[in-house]
Amino acid sequence: MAEAKRNKKTREGVVISNKMDKSVVVKTEQLVPHKLYGKFIRRHVKYMADDPDNSCNIGDRVMIEECRPLSKNKRWRIRSIVEKFV
């Protein structure tokens, strides 16, 4: 029985906190239309992600991917740094 390879979910967001050791908080934004009026509304979600090298700083744009539960709140891992904050 060969298992099919699962595609992992990915999100792109901005690092808003790196005060923890080997962990960062990433904020992702999404534009969704209002049901009645059609105006686009910004929705945001904060994810706690694993950063084993402590390479991310506040303001960096990063790509995160889902992984197995690493702690109580960490279910995401840093895949790559898209853009460093200047």
PDB file of N, CA, C and O in Angstrom, chain B, residues numbered from 101:
ATOM      1  N   MET B 101       0.828  -1.183   0.000  1.00  0.00           N
ATOM      2  CA  MET B 101       0.000   0.000   0.000  1.00  0.00           C
ATOM      3  C   MET B 101       0.876   1.251   0.000  1.00  0.00           C
ATOM      4  O   MET B 101       1.529   1.563   0.995  1.00  0.00           O
ATOM      5  N   ALA B 102       0.881   1.941  -1.095  1.00  0.00           N
ATOM      6  CA  ALA B 102       1.659   3.169  -1.193  1.00  0.00           C
ATOM      7  C   ALA B 102       0.768   4.354  -0.833  1.00  0.00           C
ATOM      8  O   ALA B 102      -0.323   4.529  -1.375  1.00  0.00           O
ATOM      9  N   GLU B 103       1.267   5.154   0.094  1.00  0.00           N
ATOM     10  CA  GLU B 103       0.503   6.344   0.493  1.00  0.00           C
ATOM     11  C   GLU B 103       0.764   7.475  -0.483  1.00  0.00           C
ATOM     12  O   GLU B 103       1.882   7.642  -0.972  1.00  0.00           O
ATOM     13  N   ALA B 104      -0.269   8.249  -0.764  1.00  0.00           N
ATOM     14  CA  ALA B 104      -0.109   9.420  -1.614  1.00  0.00           C
ATOM     15  C   ALA B 104       0.580  10.517  -0.827  1.00  0.00           C
ATOM     16  O   ALA B 104       0.300  10.699   0.358  1.00  0.00           O
ATOM     17  N   LYS B 105       1.473  11.246  -1.466  1.00  0.00           N
ATOM     18  CA  LYS B 105       2.197  12.323  -0.795  1.00  0.00           C
ATOM     19  C   LYS B 105       1.244  13.484  -0.549  1.00  0.00           C
ATOM     20  O   LYS B 105       0.585  13.964  -1.471  1.00  0.00           O
ATOM     21  N   ARG B 106       1.177  13.932   0.703  1.00  0.00           N
ATOM     22  CA  ARG B 106       0.302  15.041   1.072  1.00  0.00           C
ATOM     23  C   ARG B 106       0.973  16.369   0.781  1.00  0.00           C
ATOM     24  O   ARG B 106       2.155  16.552   1.075  1.00  0.00           O
ATOM     25  N   ASN B 107       0.233  17.282   0.213  1.00  0.00           N
ATOM     26  CA  ASN B 107       0.742  18.635   0.032  1.00  0.00           C
ATOM     27  C   ASN B 107       0.543  19.407   1.319  1.00  0.00           C
ATOM     28  O   ASN B 107      -0.542  19.396   1.900  1.00  0.00           O
ATOM     29  N   LYS B 108       1.599  20.078   1.763  1.00  0.00           N
ATOM     30  CA  LYS B 108       1.516  20.851   2.993  1.00  0.00           C
ATOM     31  C   LYS B 108       1.001  22.253   2.687  1.00  0.00           C
ATOM     32  O   LYS B 108       1.334  22.839   1.656  1.00  0.00           O
ATOM     33  N   LYS B 109       0.195  22.776   3.585  1.00  0.00           N
ATOM     34  CA  LYS B 109      -0.307  24.138   3.426  1.00  0.00           C
ATOM     35  C   LYS B 109       0.838  25.119   3.618  1.00  0.00           C
ATOM     36  O   LYS B 109       1.722  24.895   4.445  1.00  0.00           O
ATOM     37  N   THR B 110       0.824  26.191   2.864  1.00  0.00           N
ATOM     38  CA  THR B 110       1.833  27.246   3.017  1.00  0.00           C
ATOM     39  C   THR B 110       1.129  28.584   3.150  1.00  0.00           C
ATOM     40  O   THR B 110       0.045  28.791   2.605  1.00  0.00           O
ATOM     41  N   ARG B 111       1.751  29.474   3.869  1.00  0.00           N
ATOM     42  CA  ARG B 111       1.251  30.839   4.043  1.00  0.00           C
ATOM     43  C   ARG B 111       2.440  31.792   3.928  1.00  0.00           C
ATOM     44  O   ARG B 111       3.576  31.413   4.213  1.00  0.00           O
ATOM     45  N   GLU B 112       2.176  33.019   3.514  1.00  0.00           N
ATOM     46  CA  GLU B 112       3.211  34.044   3.482  1.00  0.00           C
ATOM     47  C   GLU B 112       2.785  35.162   4.412  1.00  0.00           C
ATOM     48  O   GLU B 112       1.634  35.597   4.386  1.00  0.00           O
ATOM     49  N   GLY B 113       3.721  35.629   5.240  1.00  0.00           N
ATOM     50  CA  GLY B 113       3.383  36.659   6.204  1.00  0.00           C
ATOM     51  C   GLY B 113       4.594  37.407   6.683  1.00  0.00           C
ATOM     52  O   GLY B 113       5.698  37.219   6.171  1.00  0.00           O
ATOM     53  N   VAL B 114       4.387  38.264   7.674  1.00  0.00           N
ATOM     54  CA  VAL B 114       5.429  39.125   8.210  1.00  0.00           C
ATOM     55  C   VAL B 114       5.690  38.731   9.664  1.00  0.00           C
ATOM     56  O   VAL B 114       4.754  38.503  10.430  1.00  0.00           O
ATOM     57  N   VAL B 115       6.967  38.653  10.035  1.00  0.00           N
ATOM     58  CA  VAL B 115       7.346  38.324  11.407  1.00  0.00           C
ATOM     59  C   VAL B 115       7.041  39.535  12.291  1.00  0.00           C
ATOM     60  O   VAL B 115       7.509  40.640  12.020  1.00  0.00           O
ATOM     61  N   ILE B 116       6.252  39.321  13.350  1.00  0.00           N
ATOM     62  CA  ILE B 116       5.914  40.435  14.243  1.00  0.00           C
ATOM     63  C   ILE B 116       6.557  40.284  15.616  1.00  0.00           C
ATOM     64  O   ILE B 116       6.568  41.235  16.398  1.00  0.00           O
ATOM     65  N   SER B 117       7.103  39.083  15.926  1.00  0.00           N
ATOM     66  CA  SER B 117       7.784  38.883  17.198  1.00  0.00           C
ATOM     67  C   SER B 117       8.806  37.767  17.054  1.00  0.00           C
ATOM     68  O   SER B 117       8.526  36.721  16.468  1.00  0.00           O
ATOM     69  N   ASN B 118      10.015  38.009  17.607  1.00  0.00           N
ATOM     70  CA  ASN B 118      11.051  36.967  17.631  1.00  0.00           C
ATOM     71  C   ASN B 118      11.714  36.912  19.004  1.00  0.00           C
ATOM     72  O   ASN B 118      12.900  36.602  19.112  1.00  0.00           O
ATOM     73  N   LYS B 119      10.952  37.211  20.046  1.00  0.00           N
ATOM     74  CA  LYS B 119      11.512  37.274  21.395  1.00  0.00           C
ATOM     75  C   LYS B 119      11.794  35.898  21.989  1.00  0.00           C
ATOM     76  O   LYS B 119      12.559  35.781  22.946  1.00  0.00           O
ATOM     77  N   MET B 120      11.182  34.858  21.429  1.00  0.00           N
ATOM     78  CA  MET B 120      11.370  33.507  21.954  1.00  0.00           C
ATOM     79  C   MET B 120      12.591  32.857  21.309  1.00  0.00           C
ATOM     80  O   MET B 120      13.054  33.297  20.257  1.00  0.00           O
ATOM     81  N   ASP B 121      13.103  31.820  21.942  1.00  0.00           N
ATOM     82  CA  ASP B 121      14.223  31.070  21.379  1.00  0.00           C
ATOM     83  C   ASP B 121      13.681  30.047  20.382  1.00  0.00           C
ATOM     84  O   ASP B 121      12.841  29.219  20.735  1.00  0.00           O
ATOM     85  N   LYS B 122      14.150  30.103  19.156  1.00  0.00           N
ATOM     86  CA  LYS B 122      13.779  29.173  18.075  1.00  0.00           C
ATOM     87  C   LYS B 122      12.304  29.241  17.697  1.00  0.00           C
ATOM     88  O   LYS B 122      11.760  28.268  17.176  1.00  0.00           O
ATOM     89  N   SER B 123      11.651  30.364  17.949  1.00  0.00           N
ATOM     90  CA  SER B 123      10.244  30.535  17.588  1.00  0.00           C
ATOM     91  C   SER B 123       9.996  31.964  17.153  1.00  0.00           C
ATOM     92  O   SER B 123      10.641  32.890  17.645  1.00  0.00           O
ATOM     93  N   VAL B 124       9.061  32.147  16.232  1.00  0.00           N
ATOM     94  CA  VAL B 124       8.642  33.472  15.796  1.00  0.00           C
ATOM     95  C   VAL B 124       7.119  33.491  15.669  1.00  0.00           C
ATOM     96  O   VAL B 124       6.482  32.444  15.546  1.00  0.00           O
ATOM     97  N   VAL B 125       6.551  34.684  15.701  1.00  0.00           N
ATOM     98  CA  VAL B 125       5.126  34.856  15.452  1.00  0.00           C
ATOM     99  C   VAL B 125       4.993  35.544  14.096  1.00  0.00           C
ATOM    100  O   VAL B 125       5.583  36.598  13.859  1.00  0.00           O
ATOM    101  N   VAL B 126       4.205  34.927  13.210  1.00  0.00           N
ATOM    102  CA  VAL B 126       4.029  35.424  11.848  1.00  0.00           C
ATOM    103  C   VAL B 126       2.582  35.842  11.666  1.00  0.00           C
ATOM    104  O   VAL B 126       1.663  35.088  11.987  1.00  0.00           O
ATOM    105  N   LYS B 127       2.379  37.066  11.141  1.00  0.00           N
ATOM    106  CA  LYS B 127       1.038  37.589  10.898  1.00  0.00           C
ATOM    107  C   LYS B 127       0.753  37.513   9.402  1.00  0.00           C
ATOM    108  O   LYS B 127       1.509  38.056   8.596  1.00  0.00           O
ATOM    109  N   THR B 128      -0.339  36.837   9.028  1.00  0.00           N
ATOM    110  CA  THR B 128      -0.737  36.750   7.626  1.00  0.00           C
ATOM    111  C   THR B 128      -2.018  37.542   7.434  1.00  0.00           C
ATOM    112  O   THR B 128      -2.886  37.553   8.307  1.00  0.00           O
ATOM    113  N   GLU B 129      -2.135  38.204   6.293  1.00  0.00           N
ATOM    114  CA  GLU B 129      -3.333  38.988   5.992  1.00  0.00           C
ATOM    115  C   GLU B 129      -4.037  38.412   4.779  1.00  0.00           C
ATOM    116  O   GLU B 129      -3.403  37.868   3.875  1.00  0.00           O
ATOM    117  N   GLN B 130      -5.358  38.540   4.771  1.00  0.00           N
ATOM    118  CA  GLN B 130      -6.160  38.038   3.676  1.00  0.00           C
ATOM    119  C   GLN B 130      -7.266  39.051   3.393  1.00  0.00           C
ATOM    120  O   GLN B 130      -7.882  39.572   4.323  1.00  0.00           O
ATOM    121  N   LEU B 131      -7.518  39.329   2.127  1.00  0.00           N
ATOM    122  CA  LEU B 131      -8.613  40.208   1.748  1.00  0.00           C
ATOM    123  C   LEU B 131      -9.836  39.353   1.431  1.00  0.00           C
ATOM    124  O   LEU B 131      -9.782  38.477   0.568  1.00  0.00           O
ATOM    125  N   VAL B 132     -10.941  39.614   2.134  1.00  0.00           N
ATOM    126  CA  VAL B 132     -12.181  38.878   1.890  1.00  0.00           C
ATOM    127  C   VAL B 132     -13.296  39.878   1.601  1.00  0.00           C
ATOM    128  O   VAL B 132     -13.355  40.932   2.234  1.00  0.00           O
ATOM    129  N   PRO B 133     -14.180  39.563   0.656  1.00  0.00           N
ATOM    130  CA  PRO B 133     -15.276  40.493   0.361  1.00  0.00           C
ATOM    131  C   PRO B 133     -16.378  40.413   1.414  1.00  0.00           C
ATOM    132  O   PRO B 133     -16.681  39.337   1.930  1.00  0.00           O
ATOM    133  N   HIS B 134     -16.975  41.566   1.727  1.00  0.00           N
ATOM    134  CA  HIS B 134     -18.110  41.624   2.634  1.00  0.00           C
ATOM    135  C   HIS B 134     -19.306  40.944   1.957  1.00  0.00           C
ATOM    136  O   HIS B 134     -19.521  41.121   0.758  1.00  0.00           O
ATOM    137  N   LYS B 135     -20.079  40.170   2.716  1.00  0.00           N
ATOM    138  CA  LYS B 135     -21.175  39.402   2.118  1.00  0.00           C
ATOM    139  C   LYS B 135     -22.218  40.271   1.428  1.00  0.00           C
ATOM    140  O   LYS B 135     -22.693  39.944   0.341  1.00  0.00           O
ATOM    141  N   LEU B 136     -22.568  41.379   2.070  1.00  0.00           N
ATOM    142  CA  LEU B 136     -23.646  42.208   1.539  1.00  0.00           C
ATOM    143  C   LEU B 136     -23.132  43.315   0.616  1.00  0.00           C
ATOM    144  O   LEU B 136     -23.664  43.521  -0.475  1.00  0.00           O
ATOM    145  N   TYR B 137     -22.099  44.019   1.062  1.00  0.00           N
ATOM    146  CA  TYR B 137     -21.677  45.214   0.339  1.00  0.00           C
ATOM    147  C   TYR B 137     -20.576  44.978  -0.685  1.00  0.00           C
ATOM    148  O   TYR B 137     -20.376  45.807  -1.573  1.00  0.00           O
ATOM    149  N   GLY B 138     -19.855  43.862  -0.577  1.00  0.00           N
ATOM    150  CA  GLY B 138     -18.823  43.560  -1.568  1.00  0.00           C
ATOM    151  C   GLY B 138     -17.503  44.262  -1.337  1.00  0.00           C
ATOM    152  O   GLY B 138     -16.534  44.005  -2.050  1.00  0.00           O
ATOM    153  N   LYS B 139     -17.447  45.153  -0.345  1.00  0.00           N
ATOM    154  CA  LYS B 139     -16.190  45.844  -0.042  1.00  0.00           C
ATOM    155  C   LYS B 139     -15.213  44.842   0.561  1.00  0.00           C
ATOM    156  O   LYS B 139     -15.607  43.979   1.344  1.00  0.00           O
ATOM    157  N   PHE B 140     -13.938  44.958   0.197  1.00  0.00           N
ATOM    158  CA  PHE B 140     -12.942  44.025   0.707  1.00  0.00           C
ATOM    159  C   PHE B 140     -12.486  44.424   2.102  1.00  0.00           C
ATOM    160  O   PHE B 140     -12.204  45.593   2.366  1.00  0.00           O
ATOM    161  N   ILE B 141     -12.418  43.438   2.993  1.00  0.00           N
ATOM    162  CA  ILE B 141     -12.043  43.631   4.388  1.00  0.00           C
ATOM    163  C   ILE B 141     -10.759  42.866   4.636  1.00  0.00           C
ATOM    164  O   ILE B 141     -10.602  41.750   4.142  1.00  0.00           O
ATOM    165  N   ARG B 142      -9.834  43.447   5.395  1.00  0.00           N
ATOM    166  CA  ARG B 142      -8.592  42.763   5.756  1.00  0.00           C
ATOM    167  C   ARG B 142      -8.822  41.889   6.985  1.00  0.00           C
ATOM    168  O   ARG B 142      -9.281  42.361   8.025  1.00  0.00           O
ATOM    169  N   ARG B 143      -8.497  40.618   6.844  1.00  0.00           N
ATOM    170  CA  ARG B 143      -8.536  39.690   7.968  1.00  0.00           C
ATOM    171  C   ARG B 143      -7.115  39.230   8.227  1.00  0.00           C
ATOM    172  O   ARG B 143      -6.357  39.002   7.284  1.00  0.00           O
ATOM    173  N   HIS B 144      -6.740  39.091   9.493  1.00  0.00           N
ATOM    174  CA  HIS B 144      -5.389  38.618   9.784  1.00  0.00           C
ATOM    175  C   HIS B 144      -5.428  37.481  10.800  1.00  0.00           C
ATOM    176  O   HIS B 144      -6.325  37.391  11.639  1.00  0.00           O
ATOM    177  N   VAL B 145      -4.420  36.616  10.691  1.00  0.00           N
ATOM    178  CA  VAL B 145      -4.254  35.493  11.607  1.00  0.00           C
ATOM    179  C   VAL B 145      -2.787  35.463  12.009  1.00  0.00           C
ATOM    180  O   VAL B 145      -1.905  35.689  11.180  1.00  0.00           O
ATOM    181  N   LYS B 146      -2.527  35.182  13.294  1.00  0.00           N
ATOM    182  CA  LYS B 146      -1.146  35.067  13.771  1.00  0.00           C
ATOM    183  C   LYS B 146      -0.821  33.596  13.993  1.00  0.00           C
ATOM    184  O   LYS B 146      -1.571  32.874  14.651  1.00  0.00           O
ATOM    185  N   TYR B 147       0.302  33.163  13.439  1.00  0.00           N
ATOM    186  CA  TYR B 147       0.769  31.795  13.591  1.00  0.00           C
ATOM    187  C   TYR B 147       2.093  31.792  14.336  1.00  0.00           C
ATOM    188  O   TYR B 147       2.943  32.647  14.091  1.00  0.00           O
ATOM    189  N   MET B 148       2.278  30.832  15.248  1.00  0.00           N
ATOM    190  CA  MET B 148       3.566  30.642  15.884  1.00  0.00           C
ATOM    191  C   MET B 148       4.322  29.611  15.055  1.00  0.00           C
ATOM    192  O   MET B 148       3.820  28.514  14.812  1.00  0.00           O
ATOM    193  N   ALA B 149       5.529  29.966  14.622  1.00  0.00           N
ATOM    194  CA  ALA B 149       6.292  29.099  13.726  1.00  0.00           C
ATOM    195  C   ALA B 149       7.653  28.778  14.315  1.00  0.00           C
ATOM    196  O   ALA B 149       8.208  29.551  15.096  1.00  0.00           O
ATOM    197  N   ASP B 150       8.185  27.622  13.928  1.00  0.00           N
ATOM    198  CA  ASP B 150       9.496  27.156  14.379  1.00  0.00           C
ATOM    199  C   ASP B 150      10.587  27.796  13.521  1.00  0.00           C
ATOM    200  O   ASP B 150      10.518  27.767  12.292  1.00  0.00           O
ATOM    201  N   ASP B 151      11.585  28.368  14.174  1.00  0.00           N
ATOM    202  CA  ASP B 151      12.742  28.979  13.503  1.00  0.00           C
ATOM    203  C   ASP B 151      14.002  28.419  14.163  1.00  0.00           C
ATOM    204  O   ASP B 151      14.574  29.071  15.037  1.00  0.00           O
ATOM    205  N   PRO B 152      14.449  27.218  13.764  1.00  0.00           N
ATOM    206  CA  PRO B 152      15.541  26.547  14.490  1.00  0.00           C
ATOM    207  C   PRO B 152      16.874  27.287  14.457  1.00  0.00           C
ATOM    208  O   PRO B 152      17.698  27.100  15.352  1.00  0.00           O
ATOM    209  N   ASP B 153      17.109  28.133  13.432  1.00  0.00           N
ATOM    210  CA  ASP B 153      18.389  28.846  13.317  1.00  0.00           C
ATOM    211  C   ASP B 153      18.350  30.245  13.924  1.00  0.00           C
ATOM    212  O   ASP B 153      19.375  30.927  13.947  1.00  0.00           O
ATOM    213  N   ASN B 154      17.191  30.691  14.417  1.00  0.00           N
ATOM    214  CA  ASN B 154      17.006  32.072  14.893  1.00  0.00           C
ATOM    215  C   ASN B 154      17.449  33.074  13.834  1.00  0.00           C
ATOM    216  O   ASN B 154      18.136  34.046  14.146  1.00  0.00           O
ATOM    217  N   SER B 155      17.058  32.839  12.582  1.00  0.00           N
ATOM    218  CA  SER B 155      17.506  33.676  11.468  1.00  0.00           C
ATOM    219  C   SER B 155      16.523  34.786  11.124  1.00  0.00           C
ATOM    220  O   SER B 155      16.882  35.703  10.386  1.00  0.00           O
ATOM    221  N   CYS B 156      15.304  34.734  11.627  1.00  0.00           N
ATOM    222  CA  CYS B 156      14.288  35.737  11.281  1.00  0.00           C
ATOM    223  C   CYS B 156      14.306  36.903  12.260  1.00  0.00           C
ATOM    224  O   CYS B 156      14.514  36.730  13.461  1.00  0.00           O
ATOM    225  N   ASN B 157      14.084  38.090  11.716  1.00  0.00           N
ATOM    226  CA  ASN B 157      13.965  39.296  12.526  1.00  0.00           C
ATOM    227  C   ASN B 157      12.602  39.922  12.299  1.00  0.00           C
ATOM    228  O   ASN B 157      11.897  39.566  11.355  1.00  0.00           O
ATOM    229  N   ILE B 158      12.233  40.855  13.164  1.00  0.00           N
ATOM    230  CA  ILE B 158      10.944  41.530  13.048  1.00  0.00           C
ATOM    231  C   ILE B 158      10.901  42.289  11.725  1.00  0.00           C
ATOM    232  O   ILE B 158      11.846  42.997  11.377  1.00  0.00           O
ATOM    233  N   GLY B 159       9.799  42.140  10.989  1.00  0.00           N
ATOM    234  CA  GLY B 159       9.614  42.822   9.717  1.00  0.00           C
ATOM    235  C   GLY B 159       9.956  41.981   8.501  1.00  0.00           C
ATOM    236  O   GLY B 159       9.624  42.371   7.381  1.00  0.00           O
ATOM    237  N   ASP B 160      10.608  40.840   8.683  1.00  0.00           N
ATOM    238  CA  ASP B 160      10.948  39.975   7.551  1.00  0.00           C
ATOM    239  C   ASP B 160       9.690  39.342   6.980  1.00  0.00           C
ATOM    240  O   ASP B 160       8.795  38.941   7.723  1.00  0.00           O
ATOM    241  N   ARG B 161       9.626  39.252   5.643  1.00  0.00           N
ATOM    242  CA  ARG B 161       8.538  38.537   4.983  1.00  0.00           C
ATOM    243  C   ARG B 161       8.994  37.095   4.800  1.00  0.00           C
ATOM    244  O   ARG B 161      10.040  36.845   4.201  1.00  0.00           O
ATOM    245  N   VAL B 162       8.209  36.140   5.317  1.00  0.00           N
ATOM    246  CA  VAL B 162       8.612  34.738   5.311  1.00  0.00           C
ATOM    247  C   VAL B 162       7.511  33.847   4.735  1.00  0.00           C
ATOM    248  O   VAL B 162       6.340  34.222   4.690  1.00  0.00           O
ATOM    249  N   MET B 163       7.923  32.662   4.297  1.00  0.00           N
ATOM    250  CA  MET B 163       7.003  31.619   3.851  1.00  0.00           C
ATOM    251  C   MET B 163       7.022  30.535   4.931  1.00  0.00           C
ATOM    252  O   MET B 163       8.088  30.040   5.297  1.00  0.00           O
ATOM    253  N   ILE B 164       5.829  30.164   5.447  1.00  0.00           N
ATOM    254  CA  ILE B 164       5.757  29.116   6.464  1.00  0.00           C
ATOM    255  C   ILE B 164       4.969  27.943   5.901  1.00  0.00           C
ATOM    256  O   ILE B 164       4.124  28.119   5.024  1.00  0.00           O
ATOM    257  N   GLU B 165       5.249  26.739   6.412  1.00  0.00           N
ATOM    258  CA  GLU B 165       4.508  25.558   6.000  1.00  0.00           C
ATOM    259  C   GLU B 165       4.073  24.793   7.232  1.00  0.00           C
ATOM    260  O   GLU B 165       4.713  24.860   8.281  1.00  0.00           O
ATOM    261  N   GLU B 166       2.969  24.061   7.093  1.00  0.00           N
ATOM    262  CA  GLU B 166       2.459  23.306   8.228  1.00  0.00           C
ATOM    263  C   GLU B 166       3.360  22.103   8.496  1.00  0.00           C
ATOM    264  O   GLU B 166       4.027  21.596   7.594  1.00  0.00           O
ATOM    265  N   CYS B 167       3.366  21.657   9.751  1.00  0.00           N
ATOM    266  CA  CYS B 167       4.155  20.493  10.135  1.00  0.00           C
ATOM    267  C   CYS B 167       3.452  19.828  11.315  1.00  0.00           C
ATOM    268  O   CYS B 167       2.372  20.249  11.730  1.00  0.00           O
ATOM    269  N   ARG B 168       4.078  18.792  11.840  1.00  0.00           N
ATOM    270  CA  ARG B 168       3.499  18.109  12.997  1.00  0.00           C
ATOM    271  C   ARG B 168       3.518  19.063  14.197  1.00  0.00           C
ATOM    272  O   ARG B 168       4.291  20.021  14.190  1.00  0.00           O
ATOM    273  N   PRO B 169       2.700  18.836  15.217  1.00  0.00           N
ATOM    274  CA  PRO B 169       2.727  19.695  16.398  1.00  0.00           C
ATOM    275  C   PRO B 169       4.087  19.635  17.092  1.00  0.00           C
ATOM    276  O   PRO B 169       4.550  18.560  17.474  1.00  0.00           O
ATOM    277  N   LEU B 170       4.720  20.796  17.250  1.00  0.00           N
ATOM    278  CA  LEU B 170       6.028  20.878  17.886  1.00  0.00           C
ATOM    279  C   LEU B 170       5.920  21.283  19.346  1.00  0.00           C
ATOM    280  O   LEU B 170       6.806  20.966  20.141  1.00  0.00           O
ATOM    281  N   SER B 171       4.854  21.974  19.710  1.00  0.00           N
ATOM    282  CA  SER B 171       4.582  22.342  21.097  1.00  0.00           C
ATOM    283  C   SER B 171       3.085  22.624  21.202  1.00  0.00           C
ATOM    284  O   SER B 171       2.319  22.277  20.303  1.00  0.00           O
ATOM    285  N   LYS B 172       2.679  23.244  22.282  1.00  0.00           N
ATOM    286  CA  LYS B 172       1.256  23.517  22.484  1.00  0.00           C
ATOM    287  C   LYS B 172       0.676  24.375  21.360  1.00  0.00           C
ATOM    288  O   LYS B 172      -0.439  24.122  20.902  1.00  0.00           O
ATOM    289  N   ASN B 173       1.421  25.385  20.914  1.00  0.00           N
ATOM    290  CA  ASN B 173       0.909  26.318  19.908  1.00  0.00           C
ATOM    291  C   ASN B 173       1.616  26.247  18.559  1.00  0.00           C
ATOM    292  O   ASN B 173       1.090  26.765  17.573  1.00  0.00           O
ATOM    293  N   LYS B 174       2.790  25.623  18.481  1.00  0.00           N
ATOM    294  CA  LYS B 174       3.565  25.617  17.237  1.00  0.00           C
ATOM    295  C   LYS B 174       3.166  24.459  16.339  1.00  0.00           C
ATOM    296  O   LYS B 174       3.363  23.294  16.683  1.00  0.00           O
ATOM    297  N   ARG B 175       2.596  24.796  15.172  1.00  0.00           N
ATOM    298  CA  ARG B 175       2.249  23.800  14.158  1.00  0.00           C
ATOM    299  C   ARG B 175       2.771  24.205  12.788  1.00  0.00           C
ATOM    300  O   ARG B 175       2.399  23.595  11.786  1.00  0.00           O
ATOM    301  N   TRP B 176       3.619  25.214  12.726  1.00  0.00           N
ATOM    302  CA  TRP B 176       4.156  25.735  11.467  1.00  0.00           C
ATOM    303  C   TRP B 176       5.672  25.833  11.568  1.00  0.00           C
ATOM    304  O   TRP B 176       6.219  25.969  12.663  1.00  0.00           O
ATOM    305  N   ARG B 177       6.347  25.764  10.430  1.00  0.00           N
ATOM    306  CA  ARG B 177       7.807  25.842  10.355  1.00  0.00           C
ATOM    307  C   ARG B 177       8.187  26.843   9.266  1.00  0.00           C
ATOM    308  O   ARG B 177       7.526  26.918   8.230  1.00  0.00           O
ATOM    309  N   ILE B 178       9.247  27.607   9.500  1.00  0.00           N
ATOM    310  CA  ILE B 178       9.732  28.559   8.492  1.00  0.00           C
ATOM    311  C   ILE B 178      10.298  27.779   7.318  1.00  0.00           C
ATOM    312  O   ILE B 178      11.211  26.971   7.489  1.00  0.00           O
ATOM    313  N   ARG B 179       9.755  28.019   6.113  1.00  0.00           N
ATOM    314  CA  ARG B 179      10.281  27.371   4.927  1.00  0.00           C
ATOM    315  C   ARG B 179      11.392  28.217   4.312  1.00  0.00           C
ATOM    316  O   ARG B 179      12.461  27.704   3.981  1.00  0.00           O
ATOM    317  N   SER B 180      11.133  29.524   4.161  1.00  0.00           N
ATOM    318  CA  SER B 180      12.160  30.396   3.592  1.00  0.00           C
ATOM    319  C   SER B 180      11.867  31.847   3.964  1.00  0.00           C
ATOM    320  O   SER B 180      10.745  32.210   4.317  1.00  0.00           O
ATOM    321  N   ILE B 181      12.911  32.658   3.872  1.00  0.00           N
ATOM    322  CA  ILE B 181      12.766  34.097   4.069  1.00  0.00           C
ATOM    323  C   ILE B 181      12.640  34.724   2.689  1.00  0.00           C
ATOM    324  O   ILE B 181      13.585  34.697   1.901  1.00  0.00           O
ATOM    325  N   VAL B 182      11.482  35.283   2.399  1.00  0.00           N
ATOM    326  CA  VAL B 182      11.218  35.856   1.074  1.00  0.00           C
ATOM    327  C   VAL B 182      11.938  37.181   0.919  1.00  0.00           C
ATOM    328  O   VAL B 182      12.551  37.446  -0.115  1.00  0.00           O
ATOM    329  N   GLU B 183      11.861  38.031   1.972  1.00  0.00           N
ATOM    330  CA  GLU B 183      12.451  39.367   1.884  1.00  0.00           C
ATOM    331  C   GLU B 183      12.875  39.809   3.273  1.00  0.00           C
ATOM    332  O   GLU B 183      12.090  39.748   4.219  1.00  0.00           O
ATOM    333  N   LYS B 184      14.122  40.254   3.393  1.00  0.00           N
ATOM    334  CA  LYS B 184      14.627  40.765   4.660  1.00  0.00           C
ATOM    335  C   LYS B 184      14.141  42.205   4.849  1.00  0.00           C
ATOM    336  O   LYS B 184      14.040  42.969   3.889  1.00  0.00           O
ATOM    337  N   PHE B 185      13.841  42.562   6.105  1.00  0.00           N
ATOM    338  CA  PHE B 185      13.439  43.935   6.418  1.00  0.00           C
ATOM    339  C   PHE B 185      14.696  44.796   6.502  1.00  0.00           C
ATOM    340  O   PHE B 185      15.684  44.412   7.128  1.00  0.00           O
ATOM    341  N   VAL B 186      14.647  45.947   5.875  1.00  0.00           N
ATOM    342  CA  VAL B 186      15.835  46.824   5.840  1.00  0.00           C
ATOM    343  C   VAL B 186      15.906  47.712   7.034  1.00  0.00           C
ATOM    344  O   VAL B 186      16.838  48.506   7.159  1.00  0.00           O
TER     345      VAL B 186
END
